[in-house]
Structure formats: C-alpha cells, structure tokens
C-alpha cells in the first residue's frame, strides 16, 4: 500500500514516472525478502499508472503517456464543473480494467503468453501502424491536419543514432542529439509548460481560478453507470489486456486503440474531446488492463511486457529468482503471491484516489497566479530530473512553444505526441524484421497477421471520411 500511495503521487507529477521511482527503489529492495521487494514494485507500478489521471483531468497535464487520451475528455469535464465525476469515472474504469485483466492473468497466463511469442517483428510493426491510424482518425474534422501532425511527430522522433548502422542521423553535428529527443522533456514541454505558455499568450485572467460549477451530483458511481458503460468496459479491458500481453508495446497503445474504437462505436462521436464520459472510461480501462496483461509474459516467459516489467525482472534476478515457465514450479508461492499483490494494489489504488477525489477537485479552485508558477517549477524539475542536462530544458522550451503554435494553428496535439512515441517502435520493429529476412519485404503483405492489421488500419482510416461524406450529402 505504501508503494501504491507513493506511485500515485509520483505518477501525478508530470515528468516523473513509475519507472524512475522503481529504478530508485531497486537498491532499497536488496535487503528485503523477495516477496516484499516484488510487492513494493508492483504497488508502485499500479499506483503510477493511475496517478497520472489526476493532473490529466485537473490541470491538462497527463502524468504519463498512457493518460494522454484521458486528458482529452477529462480536462473539458473539469472545466464544465464535473471534476469529481471525471476522477470517479477514471478510477472506477481503472479498477474494473485492473480486475478483469487480473482474472486473465490468474487463469490464462501460460497459454496466452505462448500465443504472444508467435508475433514476429513485422506483426508488431503492423500493430503500431494500426495504432497510428487510430490516432490520426481522432482528428475527424481536420483529417489532413491530424495526418500532418502525426507525420511531424514521426519526423522529430528520428534524430539520434540509427538503430541499424549505429551512425548519427539528423543531429546537425549536435552531440546532445545522439541519444535522440528525450521523451520526458518533450512530454513535459508539450503538455505542461506549453499549457502555461498558452494561458499567457491567450491573456488568461491570472487572478481568477478555473471556474467550476457546483459538482454535487454524479460524483459517485452507481449500477446505472455500469449499465451505461458496460460494453465499453468489457471491450476496453479486452483491448488493454491483449495489447499488454504483447511484449514491449505498452499501455499507451492500448489507450489509443481503445479510445478510438469507443468513439467509432459511440452514438455521439462528436462530443469526444469535449467531455465524453465514454472516452475517459475507454482510456483508463485499457491502460490499467494493460498492466495486468504485461505481467503475463513477464512471469510466464521472462519477457518484459513494458519498461517497468524490465525493472521487475531485475528485482527478481537480484534475489536469485529466474522468471519464466519454471517460475511457477520452482517459486510458485512467489508467482501466485505476485498475482495476488496485483489485485490488492489495484483495490488500494481505487481507495486512495476515490477517498481523495473531493480534495483533488479543489485543485481547480486555486488561483492561476499561484498555480502557474508551481507548474513552471514542476515542469523544469520534471524535464531536468531524468538526464540532468541543459539540453533537456531547451527541449522542454522548444516543444512548449511548438505546442502553443500548433494549438494556435488548430493542429491537434494528440496525433503529434502519440506518433512521436510510437514512431521509434515502428522503425525498430520494421528494421529488425528486414534484418531477419535479409531485406525481404514480402512478409508484410504475404503473412496473414500483418495483412489483417493493415486492412484494419485502412478501414479505420477510411471510416471517418465515409462518415463525413454521409453528413455532407
């Protein structure tokens, strides 16, 4: 529970991540019993994924990449006086997504993990392209601008060392760019520092707090909410768990795919991005379900499902425990104890955030002239903390300014940010596949899985165009 609480706090601070906290926690676990060490890490893992929803809803500052889609509807709901409702929905979705993925983790770990190992690099590449197609269609009313924003995000992810030739590319002679543009300064600049700049440029009344209407109803969840969002919850849980099982993919793709499908299945897709409850439910259900899904290959095969799972494997190795199929045979008590810990951490997360929702909603009543300096300081710390270089601060400033410019020109930020995150994954998978096949591209169009995923991506891309034509004619 201590891990969950600290994870929530760290996850709520843009620029700080659960992976960073776990990395700092690893030396502390040296002297712990193996199960205690793993339990604390799982607690931080679950808490950090959910902690980011708080600032995403209240301050338009997603704590982690996986909370980016939650921000699209959570922040407008807070502006409409429904802050507690948005937080309650987010936490309820997180809880149910976590519980459902836990059931899969507990019952189907081994068979599902074996299925996931059959995915080739070309399959992963096709999956990322599908996710990018989903992202672009978020800009249904400005599809071309969404496409251009995604292309720019992909382009800016290219500088650094070429993964195949190990040669520097697009660095313009700057040694600092050899490692590429770091995700944390980019993320903090675009969505935290950029939000402050945007308020200043627009001439926001700094002496006023964010106006929120009385939020006296709908803050508590009911059975009617379960009935209303039931199909969305089940679909998003399945997507989150399925994507989480695939090693190295992560909860950010799960939330994008789930959010876009929720909008496509919705009877009122035009309200997405303006405070749609369905969008919040889809995003938070999927990104938390992905946590349970990612634990499946981690435990059953010793293949990390995400960056945090790499650190979890490290903790197990430190205590001379070998993850993989024999884990359940040699250390069954630890394996099943970890599975039990995950569900306890999920319940603790819901308790901590829901009980504090009333006070969290009051954040929006803080006058902006007090809030903005705090955000600026947190942005600088978050950008600087990971690398500790001046370059990180310049990246934050640059992307903060770019974010303001894109909003001013009405270019969507979500496709840009998600493409920046997913672009390197797509490139790495494609080039790995081409190295395996000695440059043969045919598996992309001859193998059934990539072919099916590409066909789905085409359908997803054409769908909003068809809908727009129907409305026009």
C-alpha positions as CSV (number, residue, x, y, z in Angstrom):
1,X,0.0,0.0,0.0
2,X,2.9,2.3,0.6
3,X,4.1,1.6,-2.9
4,X,0.7,2.4,-4.3
5,X,0.4,5.7,-2.5
6,X,3.9,6.8,-3.5
7,X,3.3,5.6,-7.0
8,X,0.1,7.7,-7.2
9,X,2.0,10.8,-6.0
10,X,4.8,10.3,-8.5
11,X,2.5,9.5,-11.3
12,X,0.6,12.7,-10.8
13,X,3.7,14.8,-11.3
14,X,4.3,15.3,-15.0
15,X,7.9,14.3,-15.9
16,X,8.2,11.8,-13.1
17,X,7.4,8.2,-13.9
18,X,6.8,4.9,-12.1
19,X,9.9,3.5,-13.9
20,X,12.0,6.3,-12.5
21,X,10.8,5.6,-8.9
22,X,11.2,1.9,-9.3
23,X,14.8,2.4,-10.5
24,X,15.5,4.4,-7.4
25,X,13.7,1.8,-5.3
26,X,15.7,-1.2,-6.5
27,X,18.8,-0.6,-4.2
28,X,16.4,-0.4,-1.3
29,X,15.0,-3.9,-2.1
30,X,18.4,-5.5,-1.7
31,X,17.8,-6.1,2.0
32,X,14.1,-7.1,1.6
33,X,12.6,-10.5,1.4
34,X,12.0,-11.4,-2.3
35,X,8.2,-11.2,-1.9
36,X,8.3,-7.9,-0.1
37,X,10.5,-6.5,-2.8
38,X,8.2,-7.6,-5.6
39,X,5.1,-6.4,-3.7
40,X,6.5,-2.9,-3.3
41,X,7.4,-2.7,-7.0
42,X,4.0,-3.9,-8.2
43,X,2.4,-1.3,-5.8
44,X,4.4,1.5,-7.4
45,X,3.6,0.1,-10.9
46,X,-0.2,0.2,-10.4
47,X,-0.2,3.5,-8.5
48,X,1.9,5.4,-11.0
49,X,-0.3,4.4,-14.0
50,X,-3.4,5.7,-12.2
51,X,-1.7,8.7,-10.6
52,X,-1.3,10.5,-13.9
53,X,-5.1,10.7,-14.4
54,X,-5.3,13.3,-11.6
55,X,-3.3,16.0,-13.2
56,X,-4.6,15.0,-16.7
57,X,-8.2,15.8,-15.5
58,X,-7.5,18.7,-13.3
59,X,-4.6,20.6,-14.9
60,X,-4.4,19.3,-18.5
61,X,-1.0,17.8,-17.6
62,X,-1.0,14.0,-18.1
63,X,1.4,12.4,-15.6
64,X,2.3,9.6,-18.1
65,X,1.9,9.0,-21.8
66,X,-0.9,6.5,-21.1
67,X,-3.0,9.3,-19.5
68,X,-2.9,11.4,-22.6
69,X,-6.2,10.1,-24.0
70,X,-7.8,10.6,-20.6
71,X,-6.9,14.2,-20.7
72,X,-8.7,14.8,-24.0
73,X,-12.1,14.4,-22.2
74,X,-11.2,14.6,-18.5
75,X,-10.0,18.2,-18.7
76,X,-13.1,19.5,-20.6
77,X,-15.3,17.8,-17.9
78,X,-13.3,19.6,-15.2
79,X,-13.9,22.9,-17.0
80,X,-17.6,22.1,-17.1
81,X,-17.7,21.7,-13.3
82,X,-17.6,17.9,-13.4
83,X,-14.1,17.4,-11.9
84,X,-15.1,14.9,-9.3
85,X,-17.3,13.0,-11.7
86,X,-14.3,12.7,-14.2
87,X,-12.0,11.5,-11.5
88,X,-14.6,9.0,-10.2
89,X,-15.2,7.6,-13.7
90,X,-11.4,7.4,-14.3
91,X,-10.8,5.5,-11.1
92,X,-13.8,3.2,-11.5
93,X,-12.7,2.3,-15.0
94,X,-9.1,1.8,-13.8
95,X,-10.4,-0.5,-11.1
96,X,-12.6,-2.6,-13.4
97,X,-9.9,-2.8,-16.1
98,X,-7.4,-3.9,-13.5
99,X,-9.8,-6.6,-12.0
100,X,-10.7,-8.0,-15.4
101,X,-7.1,-8.2,-16.6
102,X,-6.2,-9.8,-13.2
103,X,-8.7,-12.6,-14.0
104,X,-6.9,-13.2,-17.3
105,X,-3.5,-13.0,-15.5
106,X,-4.6,-15.6,-12.9
107,X,-6.3,-18.0,-15.2
108,X,-4.7,-17.8,-18.6
109,X,-1.1,-16.7,-18.0
110,X,0.7,-19.6,-19.7
111,X,-1.4,-20.3,-22.8
112,X,-1.8,-16.6,-23.7
113,X,1.9,-15.9,-23.2
114,X,2.8,-18.8,-25.5
115,X,0.5,-17.4,-28.2
116,X,2.1,-13.9,-27.9
117,X,5.6,-15.3,-28.5
118,X,4.5,-16.2,-32.1
119,X,4.3,-12.5,-33.0
120,X,7.1,-11.5,-35.5
121,X,8.7,-8.0,-35.8
122,X,6.5,-7.5,-38.9
123,X,3.4,-8.2,-36.8
124,X,4.5,-5.7,-34.2
125,X,5.2,-3.1,-37.0
126,X,1.7,-3.6,-38.4
127,X,0.1,-3.3,-34.9
128,X,1.9,0.1,-34.4
129,X,0.8,1.3,-37.8
130,X,-2.8,0.4,-36.8
131,X,-2.4,2.4,-33.6
132,X,-1.1,5.4,-35.6
133,X,-4.1,5.1,-37.9
134,X,-6.4,5.2,-34.9
135,X,-4.6,8.3,-33.6
136,X,-4.9,10.2,-36.9
137,X,-8.7,9.5,-37.1
138,X,-9.1,11.3,-33.7
139,X,-8.9,14.5,-35.9
140,X,-12.0,13.6,-37.8
141,X,-13.0,17.1,-38.6
142,X,-9.4,18.0,-39.7
143,X,-8.1,14.7,-41.0
144,X,-5.3,16.3,-43.1
145,X,-4.1,18.4,-40.1
146,X,-4.1,15.2,-38.0
147,X,-2.1,13.4,-40.6
148,X,0.4,16.2,-40.9
149,X,0.7,16.4,-37.1
150,X,1.4,12.7,-36.9
151,X,4.0,12.9,-39.7
152,X,5.8,15.8,-37.9
153,X,5.8,13.7,-34.7
154,X,7.3,10.8,-36.5
155,X,9.9,13.0,-38.1
156,X,11.0,14.5,-34.8
157,X,11.5,11.1,-33.4
158,X,14.2,10.2,-36.0
159,X,17.2,12.2,-34.7
160,X,19.8,10.2,-32.9
161,X,21.8,7.0,-33.5
162,X,20.5,4.9,-36.4
163,X,19.5,1.5,-34.8
164,X,20.9,-0.5,-37.7
165,X,24.0,1.3,-38.8
166,X,24.9,2.9,-35.5
167,X,25.6,6.2,-37.3
168,X,24.3,9.5,-36.2
169,X,21.5,10.9,-38.3
170,X,19.7,14.3,-38.3
171,X,21.7,15.5,-35.3
172,X,23.2,18.5,-37.3
173,X,26.5,18.0,-35.5
174,X,25.0,18.3,-32.0
175,X,26.4,15.6,-29.8
176,X,23.5,16.1,-27.4
177,X,21.1,14.8,-30.0
178,X,22.9,11.4,-30.4
179,X,20.5,9.9,-27.9
180,X,17.6,11.5,-29.7
181,X,15.0,13.9,-28.3
182,X,14.2,12.5,-24.9
183,X,10.6,11.7,-24.2
184,X,10.3,13.4,-20.8
185,X,11.4,16.9,-21.8
186,X,9.2,16.6,-24.9
187,X,6.2,15.4,-22.9
188,X,6.6,18.0,-20.1
189,X,7.2,20.8,-22.6
190,X,4.3,19.9,-24.9
191,X,1.6,19.4,-22.2
192,X,2.7,21.1,-19.0
193,X,5.0,24.1,-19.9
194,X,3.1,24.6,-23.1
195,X,-0.2,24.9,-21.2
196,X,1.3,27.7,-19.1
197,X,2.6,29.5,-22.3
198,X,-0.8,29.1,-23.9
199,X,-2.6,30.7,-20.9
200,X,-0.1,33.6,-21.0
201,X,-0.4,34.1,-24.8
202,X,-4.2,34.0,-24.7
203,X,-4.1,36.6,-21.9
204,X,-5.9,34.3,-19.4
205,X,-7.1,36.2,-16.3
206,X,-4.4,35.1,-13.9
207,X,-6.1,36.5,-10.9
208,X,-9.0,34.1,-11.4
209,X,-9.2,30.5,-10.6
210,X,-10.6,27.9,-13.0
211,X,-14.3,28.3,-13.0
212,X,-16.1,25.1,-11.9
213,X,-19.8,24.8,-11.4
214,X,-21.2,23.0,-8.4
215,X,-20.4,19.3,-8.8
216,X,-22.9,18.0,-6.3
217,X,-24.3,15.1,-8.3
218,X,-22.8,12.3,-10.3
219,X,-19.5,12.2,-8.4
220,X,-20.3,8.7,-7.0
221,X,-20.5,5.7,-9.3
222,X,-23.7,3.6,-9.5
223,X,-25.1,0.5,-11.1
224,X,-26.6,2.7,-13.8
225,X,-23.0,3.8,-14.8
226,X,-22.1,0.1,-15.1
227,X,-25.0,-0.5,-17.3
228,X,-24.3,2.6,-19.4
229,X,-20.6,1.9,-19.9
230,X,-20.7,-1.9,-19.6
231,X,-19.9,-2.8,-23.2
232,X,-17.2,-0.1,-23.4
233,X,-15.6,-1.5,-20.2
234,X,-15.5,-5.1,-21.5
235,X,-14.2,-4.1,-24.9
236,X,-11.6,-1.8,-23.5
237,X,-10.5,-4.4,-20.9
238,X,-10.0,-7.0,-23.7
239,X,-8.0,-4.5,-25.8
240,X,-5.9,-3.4,-22.9
241,X,-5.1,-7.0,-21.8
242,X,-4.5,-8.2,-25.3
243,X,-2.1,-5.3,-26.2
244,X,-0.4,-5.6,-22.8
245,X,0.4,-9.2,-23.4
246,X,2.5,-8.3,-26.4
247,X,6.0,-7.6,-25.1
248,X,7.3,-4.0,-25.4
249,X,4.1,-2.4,-26.7
250,X,2.8,-0.8,-23.5
251,X,-0.4,0.8,-22.2
252,X,-0.1,3.9,-24.3
253,X,-1.1,2.0,-27.5
254,X,-3.8,0.2,-25.6
255,X,-5.4,3.5,-24.5
256,X,-5.2,4.9,-28.1
257,X,-6.8,1.9,-29.7
258,X,-9.5,1.6,-27.0
259,X,-10.3,5.3,-27.1
260,X,-10.7,5.4,-30.9
261,X,-12.9,2.3,-31.0
262,X,-15.1,3.8,-28.3
263,X,-15.6,6.9,-30.4
264,X,-16.3,4.9,-33.5
265,X,-18.9,2.8,-31.7
266,X,-20.4,5.8,-29.9
267,X,-23.8,7.2,-30.9
268,X,-22.4,10.7,-30.3
269,X,-18.8,10.7,-31.6
270,X,-18.9,14.5,-32.0
271,X,-18.7,15.0,-28.2
272,X,-15.4,13.2,-27.9
273,X,-12.7,15.6,-26.9
274,X,-15.3,17.9,-25.4
275,X,-16.0,16.0,-22.2
276,X,-17.2,12.5,-23.2
277,X,-17.5,10.0,-20.4
278,X,-17.1,7.2,-22.8
279,X,-13.6,8.4,-23.8
280,X,-12.4,8.6,-20.2
281,X,-13.8,5.1,-19.5
282,X,-12.1,3.6,-22.6
283,X,-8.7,5.1,-22.0
284,X,-8.4,4.4,-18.2
285,X,-9.9,0.9,-18.6
286,X,-7.4,-0.1,-21.3
287,X,-4.2,1.4,-19.8
288,X,-4.8,-0.3,-16.4
289,X,-5.8,-3.6,-18.1
290,X,-2.5,-3.4,-20.0
291,X,-0.6,-3.5,-16.7
292,X,-2.1,-6.9,-15.8
293,X,-1.6,-8.1,-19.4
294,X,2.0,-7.1,-19.4
295,X,2.7,-9.2,-16.3
296,X,1.7,-12.3,-18.2
297,X,4.7,-12.6,-20.4
298,X,6.9,-11.2,-17.6
299,X,6.0,-14.1,-15.3
300,X,5.4,-16.9,-17.6
301,X,8.2,-16.3,-20.1
302,X,10.6,-13.9,-18.5
303,X,9.9,-11.5,-21.4
304,X,9.1,-8.0,-20.1
305,X,5.8,-6.5,-21.3
306,X,6.9,-3.0,-20.6
307,X,9.8,-0.8,-19.3
308,X,8.6,-1.3,-15.7
309,X,8.5,-5.0,-16.2
310,X,12.2,-4.9,-17.1
311,X,12.8,-3.4,-13.7
312,X,10.6,-6.0,-12.1
313,X,12.6,-8.8,-13.8
314,X,15.7,-7.1,-12.4
315,X,14.4,-7.2,-8.9
316,X,13.6,-10.9,-9.3
317,X,17.1,-11.6,-10.6
318,X,18.7,-9.7,-7.7
319,X,17.0,-12.2,-5.4
320,X,18.2,-15.1,-7.5
321,X,14.8,-15.9,-8.9
322,X,14.6,-16.8,-12.6
323,X,11.4,-15.7,-14.3
324,X,9.9,-17.9,-17.0
325,X,7.9,-21.1,-17.3
326,X,9.8,-22.7,-14.4
327,X,8.9,-19.8,-12.1
328,X,5.6,-21.4,-11.2
329,X,7.3,-24.7,-10.5
330,X,10.3,-23.5,-8.5
331,X,8.8,-20.4,-6.8
332,X,5.1,-21.0,-7.1
333,X,4.4,-19.2,-3.8
334,X,6.1,-16.0,-5.1
335,X,4.5,-16.2,-8.6
336,X,0.9,-16.5,-7.2
337,X,1.7,-14.1,-4.4
338,X,2.7,-11.5,-7.0
339,X,-0.6,-12.1,-8.9
340,X,-2.5,-11.6,-5.6
341,X,-0.5,-8.5,-4.9
342,X,-1.6,-7.0,-8.2
343,X,-5.3,-7.2,-7.3
344,X,-4.7,-5.8,-3.8
345,X,-2.7,-2.9,-5.3
346,X,-5.5,-2.2,-7.7
347,X,-8.1,-2.1,-4.9
348,X,-5.8,0.1,-2.8
349,X,-5.3,2.5,-5.7
350,X,-9.0,2.9,-6.1
351,X,-9.5,3.6,-2.4
352,X,-6.7,6.2,-2.2
353,X,-7.8,8.2,-5.2
354,X,-11.6,8.0,-4.6
355,X,-11.3,9.0,-1.0
356,X,-9.2,11.9,-2.0
357,X,-11.3,12.9,-5.0
358,X,-13.1,15.6,-3.1
359,X,-9.9,17.4,-2.2
360,X,-8.3,16.8,-5.6
361,X,-11.2,18.6,-7.2
362,X,-10.4,21.7,-5.2
363,X,-7.1,22.0,-7.1
364,X,-9.0,23.7,-9.9
365,X,-10.1,26.4,-7.5
366,X,-6.5,27.5,-6.8
367,X,-5.9,31.0,-8.4
368,X,-3.9,30.7,-11.6
369,X,-1.4,33.3,-10.5
370,X,-0.4,30.8,-7.8
371,X,-0.8,27.7,-9.9
372,X,1.1,28.6,-13.0
373,X,4.5,29.3,-11.2
374,X,4.1,25.9,-9.5
375,X,3.5,24.2,-12.8
376,X,6.6,26.0,-14.3
377,X,8.8,24.8,-11.5
378,X,7.4,21.2,-11.7
379,X,7.9,21.3,-15.4
380,X,11.6,22.3,-15.1
381,X,12.2,19.7,-12.4
382,X,10.4,17.0,-14.4
383,X,12.3,17.8,-17.6
384,X,15.7,18.1,-15.9
385,X,15.4,15.1,-13.5
386,X,15.9,12.3,-16.0
387,X,19.0,13.4,-17.8
388,X,20.3,16.3,-15.7
389,X,21.4,18.3,-18.7
390,X,20.7,21.8,-20.1
391,X,19.6,20.2,-23.3
392,X,16.6,18.8,-21.6
393,X,15.5,22.3,-20.6
394,X,16.0,23.6,-24.2
395,X,13.9,20.7,-25.5
396,X,11.2,21.5,-23.0
397,X,11.1,25.1,-24.0
398,X,11.1,24.3,-27.7
399,X,8.3,21.8,-27.5
400,X,6.3,24.1,-25.2
401,X,6.5,26.8,-27.9
402,X,5.7,24.3,-30.6
403,X,2.6,23.1,-28.7
404,X,1.3,26.7,-28.4
405,X,1.9,27.3,-32.1
406,X,0.1,24.1,-33.1
407,X,-2.9,24.9,-31.0
408,X,-2.9,28.4,-32.5
409,X,-2.9,27.0,-36.0
410,X,-5.6,24.4,-34.9
411,X,-3.3,21.3,-35.4
412,X,-4.2,18.5,-32.9
413,X,-1.6,17.7,-30.3
414,X,-2.6,14.1,-29.7
415,X,-1.6,12.6,-33.1
416,X,1.7,14.5,-32.9
417,X,2.5,13.3,-29.4
418,X,1.5,9.7,-29.9
419,X,3.3,9.5,-33.3
420,X,6.5,10.8,-31.5
421,X,6.2,8.0,-29.0
422,X,5.2,5.2,-31.4
423,X,7.5,6.2,-34.3
424,X,10.7,4.7,-32.9
425,X,8.8,1.5,-32.0
426,X,7.6,1.1,-35.6
427,X,11.0,1.7,-37.1
428,X,12.8,-0.7,-34.7
429,X,10.3,-3.5,-35.4
430,X,10.4,-3.0,-39.2
431,X,14.2,-2.9,-39.4
432,X,14.6,-5.9,-37.1
433,X,12.2,-7.8,-39.4
434,X,14.1,-6.8,-42.5
435,X,17.4,-7.9,-40.9
436,X,15.9,-11.3,-40.2
437,X,14.6,-11.7,-43.7
438,X,17.7,-10.2,-45.4
439,X,15.7,-7.2,-46.8
440,X,12.7,-9.2,-47.9
441,X,9.5,-7.1,-47.5
442,X,7.1,-9.8,-48.6
443,X,6.1,-10.9,-45.1
444,X,4.3,-7.6,-44.7
445,X,1.8,-8.5,-47.4
446,X,2.0,-12.3,-47.5
447,X,1.7,-13.2,-43.9
448,X,-1.9,-13.2,-42.5
449,X,-1.4,-11.2,-39.3
450,X,0.3,-8.1,-40.9
451,X,-2.1,-8.3,-43.8
452,X,-5.2,-8.3,-41.4
453,X,-3.8,-5.5,-39.3
454,X,-3.0,-3.3,-42.4
455,X,-6.5,-4.0,-43.7
456,X,-8.0,-3.0,-40.4
457,X,-5.8,0.2,-40.4
458,X,-7.2,1.0,-43.9
459,X,-10.7,0.6,-42.7
460,X,-10.1,2.7,-39.7
461,X,-8.6,5.5,-41.9
462,X,-11.4,5.4,-44.4
463,X,-14.2,5.2,-41.9
464,X,-14.2,8.9,-40.8
465,X,-14.0,10.0,-44.5
466,X,-17.1,8.0,-45.3
467,X,-18.9,9.4,-42.2
468,X,-18.0,12.9,-43.3
469,X,-19.3,12.3,-46.8
470,X,-22.6,11.0,-45.5
471,X,-23.1,14.1,-43.4
472,X,-22.3,16.3,-46.3
473,X,-24.5,14.6,-48.9
